[in-house]
């Protein structure tokens, strides 16, 4: 019974949002959280990827325009 009282004390001190007790065990139902550095890194990678995609699309568009000028 001492362990259960420690568990309830622990749960009352910390935020219990997303935590449930199932069969006497603490279950974490919280979503995975990212640190600020991880989030910034993810956004930076997304921006780099989008830049590459835009560069390729711009190159294709320019090639199509040049092709059209040759036919005139």
ZAPAVO-649257 format. One line per field, with one value per atom (N, C-alpha, C): atom name; residue number from 1; x, y, z. Coordinates in nm, 4 decimals. Example, Ala and Ser with C-alpha at 12.3 -4.5 7.8 and 13.67 -1.06 7.14 Angstrom:
name <- c(N/CA/C/N/CA/C)
resi <- c(1/1/1/2/2/2)
px <- c(1.3190/1.2300/1.3200/1.2850/1.3670/1.2900)
py <- c(-0.5690/-0.4500/-0.3300/-0.2250/-0.1060/0.0030)
pz <- c(0.7800/0.7800/0.7800/0.7080/0.7140/0.7870)
***
This chain:
name <- c(N/CA/C/N/CA/C/N/CA/C/N/CA/C/N/CA/C/N/CA/C/N/CA/C/N/CA/C/N/CA/C/N/CA/C/N/CA/C/N/CA/C/N/CA/C/N/CA/C/N/CA/C/N/CA/C/N/CA/C/N/CA/C/N/CA/C/N/CA/C/N/CA/C/N/CA/C/N/CA/C/N/CA/C/N/CA/C/N/CA/C/N/CA/C/N/CA/C/N/CA/C/N/CA/C/N/CA/C/N/CA/C/N/CA/C/N/CA/C/N/CA/C/N/CA/C/N/CA/C/N/CA/C/N/CA/C/N/CA/C/N/CA/C/N/CA/C/N/CA/C/N/CA/C/N/CA/C/N/CA/C/N/CA/C/N/CA/C/N/CA/C/N/CA/C/N/CA/C/N/CA/C/N/CA/C/N/CA/C/N/CA/C/N/CA/C/N/CA/C/N/CA/C/N/CA/C/N/CA/C/N/CA/C/N/CA/C/N/CA/C/N/CA/C/N/CA/C/N/CA/C/N/CA/C/N/CA/C/N/CA/C/N/CA/C/N/CA/C/N/CA/C)
resi <- c(1/1/1/2/2/2/3/3/3/4/4/4/5/5/5/6/6/6/7/7/7/8/8/8/9/9/9/10/10/10/11/11/11/12/12/12/13/13/13/14/14/14/15/15/15/16/16/16/17/17/17/18/18/18/19/19/19/20/20/20/21/21/21/22/22/22/23/23/23/24/24/24/25/25/25/26/26/26/27/27/27/28/28/28/29/29/29/30/30/30/31/31/31/32/32/32/33/33/33/34/34/34/35/35/35/36/36/36/37/37/37/38/38/38/39/39/39/40/40/40/41/41/41/42/42/42/43/43/43/44/44/44/45/45/45/46/46/46/47/47/47/48/48/48/49/49/49/50/50/50/51/51/51/52/52/52/53/53/53/54/54/54/55/55/55/56/56/56/57/57/57/58/58/58/59/59/59/60/60/60/61/61/61/62/62/62/63/63/63/64/64/64/65/65/65/66/66/66/67/67/67/68/68/68/69/69/69/70/70/70/71/71/71/72/72/72)
px <- c(0.0821/0.0000/0.0863/0.2082/0.2976/0.3314/0.3506/0.3843/0.2714/0.1477/0.0345/0.0236/0.0508/0.0426/0.1527/0.2706/0.3769/0.3380/0.2715/0.2278/0.1262/0.0299/-0.0706/-0.0088/0.0869/0.1568/0.2340/0.3000/0.3755/0.2823/0.1682/0.0731/0.0110/-0.0084/-0.0680/0.0304/0.1597/0.2605/0.2809/0.2938/0.3176/0.1871/0.1934/0.0737/0.0313/-0.0953/-0.1425/-0.2177/-0.2084/-0.2769/-0.2142/-0.2950/-0.2455/-0.1944/-0.1973/-0.1538/-0.2746/-0.2772/-0.3846/-0.3239/-0.4012/-0.3571/-0.4397/-0.3705/-0.4370/-0.3699/-0.4488/-0.3992/-0.2852/-0.2959/-0.1956/-0.0695/-0.0666/0.0520/0.0181/0.1149/0.0982/0.1190/0.0180/0.0238/0.0347/0.1342/0.1567/0.0848/-0.0217/-0.0962/-0.0661/0.0380/0.0732/0.1316/0.1097/0.1731/0.3232/0.3999/0.5440/0.5715/0.6579/0.6907/0.8296/0.8488/0.9776/1.0370/1.1679/1.2335/1.2369/1.2672/1.2741/1.3803/1.4940/1.6023/1.5592/1.4907/1.4426/1.3414/1.2541/1.1523/1.2172/1.3147/1.3843/1.4598/1.5217/1.5932/1.4979/1.3810/1.2817/1.2357/1.2082/1.1643/1.2752/1.3997/1.5125/1.5252/1.5120/1.5181/1.4036/1.2847/1.1708/1.1960/1.2553/1.2837/1.3878/1.4908/1.5929/1.5329/1.4489/1.3849/1.2953/1.2192/1.1307/1.2106/1.3260/1.4122/1.4605/1.5008/1.5461/1.4331/1.3140/1.1992/1.1684/1.1695/1.1414/1.2479/1.3752/1.4834/1.4669/1.4333/1.4133/1.2933/1.1840/1.0648/1.0940/1.1721/1.2086/1.2949/1.3870/1.4712/1.3899/1.2931/1.2064/1.1243/1.0722/0.9922/1.0754/1.1990/1.2869/1.3200/1.3430/1.3732/1.2543/1.1340/1.0139/0.9988/1.0311/1.0230/1.1240/1.2460/1.3496/1.3113/1.2511/1.2067/1.1025/1.0135/0.9108/0.9696/1.0784/1.1416/1.2113/1.2637/1.3325/1.2357/1.1123/1.0162/0.9641/0.9806/0.9278/1.0139)
py <- c(-0.1194/0.0000/0.1254/0.1126/0.2274/0.2705/0.1742/0.2070/0.2845/0.2441/0.3129/0.4570/0.4792/0.6156/0.7018/0.6434/0.7181/0.7509/0.6573/0.6790/0.7922/0.7920/0.8978/1.0326/1.0342/1.1578/1.2076/1.1167/1.1507/1.2063/1.1434/1.1887/1.3227/1.3466/1.4736/1.5888/1.5594/1.6649/1.6999/1.5979/1.6246/1.6371/1.6898/1.7017/1.5622/1.5329/1.3987/1.3941/1.4984/1.4991/1.3938/1.3037/1.1996/1.0766/1.0771/0.9600/0.8901/0.7589/0.6800/0.5634/0.5079/0.3901/0.2726/0.1701/0.0512/-0.0702/-0.1517/-0.2710/-0.2383/-0.1257/-0.0866/-0.0284/-0.0083/0.0473/0.1824/0.2698/0.4022/0.3935/0.4365/0.4310/0.5727/0.5943/0.7261/0.7338/0.8132/0.8345/0.9702/1.0359/1.1681/1.1581/1.2604/1.2605/1.2855/1.2380/1.2606/1.4094/1.4603/1.6019/1.6191/1.7298/1.7606/1.8810/1.8816/1.9977/2.1080/2.2267/2.3391/2.3205/2.2620/2.2389/2.1360/2.0305/1.9299/1.9899/2.0734/2.1367/2.2317/2.3109/2.4025/2.3250/2.2156/2.1322/2.0744/2.0298/1.9741/2.0802/2.2026/2.3106/2.3496/2.3484/2.3813/2.2785/2.1514/2.0465/2.0600/2.0947/2.1139/2.2307/2.3388/2.4544/2.4208/2.3455/2.3047/2.2190/2.1262/2.0376/2.1172/2.2106/2.2926/2.3797/2.4300/2.5109/2.4280/2.3034/2.2158/2.1890/2.1620/2.1356/2.2580/2.3761/2.5000/2.5264/2.4971/2.5180/2.4278/2.3020/2.2077/2.2499/2.2886/2.3314/2.4561/2.5483/2.6697/2.6353/2.5430/2.5002/2.4367/2.3538/2.2906/2.3964/2.4924/2.5987/2.6817/2.7140/2.7907/2.7122/2.5824/2.4988/2.4954/2.4867/2.4874/2.6208/2.7305/2.8627/2.8743/2.8264/2.8315/2.7446/2.6312/2.5431/2.6133/2.6872/2.7614/2.8734/2.9382/3.0462/2.9938/2.8718/2.8131/2.7852/2.7537/2.7193/2.8406/2.9577/3.0799/3.1248)
pz <- c(0.0000/0.0000/0.0000/0.0470/0.0502/-0.0922/-0.1821/-0.3202/-0.3876/-0.3643/-0.4251/-0.3752/-0.2475/-0.1962/-0.2575/-0.2811/-0.3476/-0.4915/-0.5575/-0.6947/-0.7017/-0.6114/-0.6119/-0.5765/-0.4860/-0.4520/-0.5738/-0.6415/-0.7612/-0.8689/-0.8896/-0.9903/-0.9538/-0.8261/-0.7857/-0.8020/-0.7906/-0.8053/-0.9517/-1.0382/-1.1801/-1.2561/-1.3754/-1.4581/-1.5016/-1.4859/-1.5171/-1.6493/-1.7284/-1.8568/-1.9467/-1.9957/-2.0848/-2.0134/-1.8818/-1.8049/-1.7459/-1.7579/-1.6994/-1.6224/-1.5344/-1.4601/-1.5096/-1.5589/-1.6105/-1.5477/-1.4808/-1.4124/-1.3159/-1.2496/-1.1513/-1.2110/-1.3416/-1.4071/-1.4684/-1.4706/-1.5281/-1.6788/-1.7554/-1.9009/-1.9541/-2.0395/-2.0972/-2.2311/-2.2388/-2.3620/-2.4226/-2.3766/-2.4258/-2.5661/-2.6475/-2.7801/-2.7654/-2.8614/-2.8583/-2.8734/-2.7915/-2.7965/-2.8541/-2.9218/-2.9808/-2.9090/-2.8946/-2.8368/-2.9412/-2.8984/-2.9909/-3.0969/-3.0586/-3.1542/-3.2577/-3.2148/-3.3084/-3.4054/-3.3544/-3.4382/-3.5387/-3.4941/-3.5842/-3.6920/-3.6536/-3.7497/-3.8535/-3.8099/-3.9012/-4.0011/-3.9524/-4.0409/-4.1392/-4.0928/-4.1801/-4.2916/-4.2579/-4.3589/-4.4592/-4.4099/-4.4986/-4.5942/-4.5434/-4.6272/-4.7337/-4.6952/-4.7920/-4.9014/-4.8629/-4.9608/-5.0543/-5.0010/-5.0838/-5.1787/-5.1343/-5.2205/-5.3396/-5.3138/-5.4216/-5.5204/-5.4688/-5.5550/-5.6403/-5.5790/-5.6528/-5.7589/-5.7268/-5.8228/-5.9443/-5.9209/-6.0307/-6.1151/-6.0489/-6.1218/-6.2044/-6.1497/-6.2222/-6.3433/-6.3276/-6.4395/-6.5506/-6.5144/-6.6141/-6.6866/-6.6119/-6.6719/-6.7692/-6.7329/-6.8217/-6.9481/-6.9328/-7.0492/-7.1452/-7.0895/-7.1742/-7.2469/-7.1802/-7.2442/-7.3572/-7.3342/-7.4382/-7.5573/-7.5276/-7.6344/-7.7206/-7.6576/-7.7285/-7.8125/-7.7637/-7.8387/-7.9641/-7.9578/-8.0721/-8.1867/-8.1526/-8.2542/-8.3294/-8.2728/-8.3358/-8.4492)
***
